[in-house]
Amino acid sequence: MVLIILLFYWAGSKLDERAGSEKPVYTAILSLVGVFAALYITLKDFIKKKDG
């Protein structure tokens, strides 16, 4: 879960560096996407194990 969030954070920070923006817009957006992706994967696995 943490790995997914860190991967999205890293991608966002690299995009912010390339864009040269003053505010970390891409970092914030991709970090949130990473959190939701990690929650989705975790909940999907949890439900799958509970049913199995």
Biopython code that builds the backbone (N, CA, C, O; Angstrom):
import numpy as np
from Bio.PDB.StructureBuilder import StructureBuilder

atoms = [
    (1, "MET", "N", (0.830, -1.185, 0.000)),
    (1, "MET", "CA", (0.000, 0.000, 0.000)),
    (1, "MET", "C", (0.878, 1.255, 0.000)),
    (1, "MET", "O", (0.648, 2.188, -0.768)),
    (2, "VAL", "N", (1.867, 1.259, 0.857)),
    (2, "VAL", "CA", (2.762, 2.408, 0.939)),
    (2, "VAL", "C", (3.573, 2.547, -0.344)),
    (2, "VAL", "O", (3.850, 3.659, -0.793)),
    (3, "LEU", "N", (3.950, 1.425, -0.926)),
    (3, "LEU", "CA", (4.733, 1.452, -2.161)),
    (3, "LEU", "C", (3.963, 2.119, -3.294)),
    (3, "LEU", "O", (4.539, 2.883, -4.068)),
    (4, "ILE", "N", (2.688, 1.842, -3.398)),
    (4, "ILE", "CA", (1.861, 2.451, -4.442)),
    (4, "ILE", "C", (1.781, 3.959, -4.244)),
    (4, "ILE", "O", (1.928, 4.723, -5.198)),
    (5, "ILE", "N", (1.550, 4.383, -3.014)),
    (5, "ILE", "CA", (1.447, 5.818, -2.723)),
    (5, "ILE", "C", (2.775, 6.514, -3.011)),
    (5, "ILE", "O", (2.796, 7.594, -3.601)),
    (6, "LEU", "N", (3.873, 5.905, -2.599)),
    (6, "LEU", "CA", (5.183, 6.505, -2.852)),
    (6, "LEU", "C", (5.504, 6.567, -4.338)),
    (6, "LEU", "O", (6.132, 7.521, -4.797)),
    (7, "LEU", "N", (5.084, 5.569, -5.087)),
    (7, "LEU", "CA", (5.310, 5.571, -6.533)),
    (7, "LEU", "C", (4.567, 6.726, -7.202)),
    (7, "LEU", "O", (5.128, 7.419, -8.051)),
    (8, "PHE", "N", (3.319, 6.931, -6.824)),
    (8, "PHE", "CA", (2.546, 8.038, -7.380)),
    (8, "PHE", "C", (3.111, 9.384, -6.925)),
    (8, "PHE", "O", (3.132, 10.340, -7.700)),
    (9, "TYR", "N", (3.566, 9.464, -5.678)),
    (9, "TYR", "CA", (4.183, 10.695, -5.178)),
    (9, "TYR", "C", (5.443, 11.022, -5.974)),
    (9, "TYR", "O", (5.657, 12.168, -6.371)),
    (10, "TRP", "N", (6.273, 10.009, -6.203)),
    (10, "TRP", "CA", (7.506, 10.199, -6.959)),
    (10, "TRP", "C", (7.208, 10.665, -8.383)),
    (10, "TRP", "O", (7.863, 11.575, -8.892)),
    (11, "ALA", "N", (6.219, 10.041, -9.023)),
    (11, "ALA", "CA", (5.850, 10.447, -10.380)),
    (11, "ALA", "C", (5.355, 11.893, -10.399)),
    (11, "ALA", "O", (5.694, 12.650, -11.308)),
    (12, "GLY", "N", (4.572, 12.273, -9.422)),
    (12, "GLY", "CA", (4.076, 13.640, -9.336)),
    (12, "GLY", "C", (5.186, 14.651, -9.124)),
    (12, "GLY", "O", (5.167, 15.733, -9.709)),
    (13, "SER", "N", (6.150, 14.303, -8.292)),
    (13, "SER", "CA", (7.254, 15.239, -8.058)),
    (13, "SER", "C", (8.120, 15.390, -9.302)),
    (13, "SER", "O", (8.622, 16.479, -9.578)),
    (14, "LYS", "N", (8.299, 14.310, -10.052)),
    (14, "LYS", "CA", (9.051, 14.401, -11.307)),
    (14, "LYS", "C", (8.310, 15.257, -12.326)),
    (14, "LYS", "O", (8.927, 16.046, -13.041)),
    (15, "LEU", "N", (6.998, 15.105, -12.395)),
    (15, "LEU", "CA", (6.215, 15.944, -13.307)),
    (15, "LEU", "C", (6.273, 17.412, -12.902)),
    (15, "LEU", "O", (6.339, 18.290, -13.763)),
    (16, "ASP", "N", (6.248, 17.683, -11.613)),
    (16, "ASP", "CA", (6.358, 19.067, -11.141)),
    (16, "ASP", "C", (7.719, 19.666, -11.488)),
    (16, "ASP", "O", (7.815, 20.843, -11.834)),
    (17, "GLU", "N", (8.772, 18.849, -11.395)),
    (17, "GLU", "CA", (10.100, 19.334, -11.772)),
    (17, "GLU", "C", (10.147, 19.692, -13.252)),
    (17, "GLU", "O", (10.690, 20.731, -13.627)),
    (18, "ARG", "N", (9.581, 18.834, -14.088)),
    (18, "ARG", "CA", (9.582, 19.087, -15.533)),
    (18, "ARG", "C", (8.735, 20.293, -15.900)),
    (18, "ARG", "O", (9.100, 21.067, -16.784)),
    (19, "ALA", "N", (7.614, 20.453, -15.228)),
    (19, "ALA", "CA", (6.713, 21.565, -15.541)),
    (19, "ALA", "C", (7.253, 22.880, -14.998)),
    (19, "ALA", "O", (6.912, 23.948, -15.506)),
    (20, "GLY", "N", (8.084, 22.814, -13.981)),
    (20, "GLY", "CA", (8.648, 24.020, -13.395)),
    (20, "GLY", "C", (7.628, 24.860, -12.644)),
    (20, "GLY", "O", (7.782, 26.074, -12.517)),
    (21, "SER", "N", (6.591, 24.209, -12.150)),
    (21, "SER", "CA", (5.548, 24.950, -11.436)),
    (21, "SER", "C", (6.000, 25.293, -10.017)),
    (21, "SER", "O", (6.783, 24.569, -9.402)),
    (22, "GLU", "N", (5.486, 26.415, -9.516)),
    (22, "GLU", "CA", (5.845, 26.855, -8.168)),
    (22, "GLU", "C", (5.161, 26.013, -7.099)),
    (22, "GLU", "O", (5.736, 25.743, -6.044)),
    (23, "LYS", "N", (3.938, 25.604, -7.380)),
    (23, "LYS", "CA", (3.186, 24.793, -6.425)),
    (23, "LYS", "C", (3.204, 23.335, -6.890)),
    (23, "LYS", "O", (3.155, 23.065, -8.090)),
    (24, "PRO", "N", (3.274, 22.401, -5.945)),
    (24, "PRO", "CA", (3.342, 20.980, -6.315)),
    (24, "PRO", "C", (1.974, 20.408, -6.692)),
    (24, "PRO", "O", (1.431, 19.559, -5.984)),
    (25, "VAL", "N", (1.431, 20.874, -7.797)),
    (25, "VAL", "CA", (0.088, 20.466, -8.208)),
    (25, "VAL", "C", (0.060, 18.989, -8.591)),
    (25, "VAL", "O", (-0.794, 18.239, -8.119)),
    (26, "TYR", "N", (0.989, 18.574, -9.444)),
    (26, "TYR", "CA", (1.010, 17.179, -9.884)),
    (26, "TYR", "C", (1.290, 16.229, -8.723)),
    (26, "TYR", "O", (0.736, 15.131, -8.662)),
    (27, "THR", "N", (2.142, 16.653, -7.813)),
    (27, "THR", "CA", (2.439, 15.819, -6.649)),
    (27, "THR", "C", (1.189, 15.610, -5.804)),
    (27, "THR", "O", (0.916, 14.493, -5.365)),
    (28, "ALA", "N", (0.439, 16.662, -5.576)),
    (28, "ALA", "CA", (-0.778, 16.551, -4.767)),
    (28, "ALA", "C", (-1.817, 15.676, -5.454)),
    (28, "ALA", "O", (-2.421, 14.812, -4.818)),
    (29, "ILE", "N", (-2.026, 15.895, -6.744)),
    (29, "ILE", "CA", (-3.046, 15.135, -7.470)),
    (29, "ILE", "C", (-2.667, 13.663, -7.544)),
    (29, "ILE", "O", (-3.484, 12.792, -7.244)),
    (30, "LEU", "N", (-1.434, 13.384, -7.943)),
    (30, "LEU", "CA", (-1.032, 11.983, -8.075)),
    (30, "LEU", "C", (-0.912, 11.286, -6.726)),
    (30, "LEU", "O", (-1.112, 10.074, -6.645)),
    (31, "SER", "N", (-0.592, 12.019, -5.672)),
    (31, "SER", "CA", (-0.576, 11.406, -4.339)),
    (31, "SER", "C", (-1.979, 10.967, -3.933)),
    (31, "SER", "O", (-2.156, 9.880, -3.383)),
    (32, "LEU", "N", (-2.966, 11.802, -4.200)),
    (32, "LEU", "CA", (-4.355, 11.419, -3.900)),
    (32, "LEU", "C", (-4.802, 10.235, -4.748)),
    (32, "LEU", "O", (-5.480, 9.335, -4.252)),
    (33, "VAL", "N", (-4.428, 10.234, -6.016)),
    (33, "VAL", "CA", (-4.754, 9.096, -6.881)),
    (33, "VAL", "C", (-4.096, 7.834, -6.333)),
    (33, "VAL", "O", (-4.701, 6.762, -6.344)),
    (34, "GLY", "N", (-2.868, 7.957, -5.858)),
    (34, "GLY", "CA", (-2.168, 6.816, -5.270)),
    (34, "GLY", "C", (-2.849, 6.295, -4.019)),
    (34, "GLY", "O", (-2.920, 5.084, -3.811)),
    (35, "VAL", "N", (-3.351, 7.192, -3.185)),
    (35, "VAL", "CA", (-4.069, 6.775, -1.976)),
    (35, "VAL", "C", (-5.335, 6.016, -2.352)),
    (35, "VAL", "O", (-5.616, 4.957, -1.791)),
    (36, "PHE", "N", (-6.096, 6.553, -3.299)),
    (36, "PHE", "CA", (-7.323, 5.875, -3.712)),
    (36, "PHE", "C", (-7.030, 4.542, -4.396)),
    (36, "PHE", "O", (-7.762, 3.572, -4.197)),
    (37, "ALA", "N", (-5.974, 4.483, -5.193)),
    (37, "ALA", "CA", (-5.598, 3.226, -5.843)),
    (37, "ALA", "C", (-5.188, 2.185, -4.803)),
    (37, "ALA", "O", (-5.570, 1.019, -4.905)),
    (38, "ALA", "N", (-4.417, 2.602, -3.812)),
    (38, "ALA", "CA", (-3.991, 1.676, -2.764)),
    (38, "ALA", "C", (-5.177, 1.188, -1.941)),
    (38, "ALA", "O", (-5.251, 0.007, -1.603)),
    (39, "LEU", "N", (-6.099, 2.078, -1.617)),
    (39, "LEU", "CA", (-7.301, 1.664, -0.883)),
    (39, "LEU", "C", (-8.145, 0.698, -1.700)),
    (39, "LEU", "O", (-8.659, -0.287, -1.171)),
    (40, "TYR", "N", (-8.286, 0.981, -2.986)),
    (40, "TYR", "CA", (-9.071, 0.104, -3.858)),
    (40, "TYR", "C", (-8.462, -1.296, -3.902)),
    (40, "TYR", "O", (-9.174, -2.289, -3.752)),
    (41, "ILE", "N", (-7.166, -1.374, -4.104)),
    (41, "ILE", "CA", (-6.506, -2.678, -4.185)),
    (41, "ILE", "C", (-6.592, -3.411, -2.851)),
    (41, "ILE", "O", (-6.844, -4.616, -2.824)),
    (42, "THR", "N", (-6.385, -2.700, -1.750)),
    (42, "THR", "CA", (-6.445, -3.319, -0.430)),
    (42, "THR", "C", (-7.845, -3.835, -0.115)),
    (42, "THR", "O", (-8.002, -4.963, 0.352)),
    (43, "LEU", "N", (-8.853, -3.020, -0.368)),
    (43, "LEU", "CA", (-10.227, -3.454, -0.097)),
    (43, "LEU", "C", (-10.649, -4.596, -1.009)),
    (43, "LEU", "O", (-11.356, -5.506, -0.576)),
    (44, "LYS", "N", (-10.225, -4.554, -2.261)),
    (44, "LYS", "CA", (-10.550, -5.633, -3.191)),
    (44, "LYS", "C", (-9.943, -6.950, -2.715)),
    (44, "LYS", "O", (-10.608, -7.986, -2.745)),
    (45, "ASP", "N", (-8.684, -6.916, -2.276)),
    (45, "ASP", "CA", (-8.040, -8.121, -1.758)),
    (45, "ASP", "C", (-8.695, -8.596, -0.465)),
    (45, "ASP", "O", (-8.850, -9.800, -0.260)),
    (46, "PHE", "N", (-9.077, -7.672, 0.403)),
    (46, "PHE", "CA", (-9.714, -8.030, 1.663)),
    (46, "PHE", "C", (-11.057, -8.715, 1.426)),
    (46, "PHE", "O", (-11.359, -9.727, 2.057)),
    (47, "ILE", "N", (-11.855, -8.170, 0.526)),
    (47, "ILE", "CA", (-13.159, -8.758, 0.218)),
    (47, "ILE", "C", (-12.987, -10.118, -0.444)),
    (47, "ILE", "O", (-13.748, -11.047, -0.174)),
    (48, "LYS", "N", (-11.991, -10.233, -1.306)),
    (48, "LYS", "CA", (-11.734, -11.498, -1.992)),
    (48, "LYS", "C", (-11.347, -12.584, -0.986)),
    (48, "LYS", "O", (-11.808, -13.720, -1.097)),
    (49, "LYS", "N", (-10.505, -12.247, -0.006)),
    (49, "LYS", "CA", (-10.091, -13.213, 1.006)),
    (49, "LYS", "C", (-11.243, -13.568, 1.938)),
    (49, "LYS", "O", (-11.342, -14.703, 2.404)),
    (50, "LYS", "N", (-12.111, -12.601, 2.210)),
    (50, "LYS", "CA", (-13.235, -12.843, 3.108)),
    (50, "LYS", "C", (-14.241, -13.801, 2.475)),
    (50, "LYS", "O", (-14.805, -14.654, 3.161)),
    (51, "ASP", "N", (-14.465, -13.663, 1.168)),
    (51, "ASP", "CA", (-15.413, -14.531, 0.474)),
    (51, "ASP", "C", (-14.838, -15.921, 0.239)),
    (51, "ASP", "O", (-15.583, -16.901, 0.208)),
    (52, "GLY", "N", (-13.540, -16.018, 0.074)),
    (52, "GLY", "CA", (-12.892, -17.273, -0.284)),
    (52, "GLY", "C", (-12.798, -18.188, 0.862)),
    (52, "GLY", "O", (-12.276, -19.294, 0.727)),
]
sb = StructureBuilder()
sb.init_structure("model")
sb.init_model(0)
sb.init_chain("A")
sb.init_seg("    ")
for serial, (resi, resn, name, xyz) in enumerate(atoms, 1):
    if name == "N":
        sb.init_residue(resn, " ", resi, " ")
    sb.init_atom(name, np.array(xyz, "f"), 0.0, 1.0, " ", f" {name:<3s}", serial, name[0])
structure = sb.get_structure()
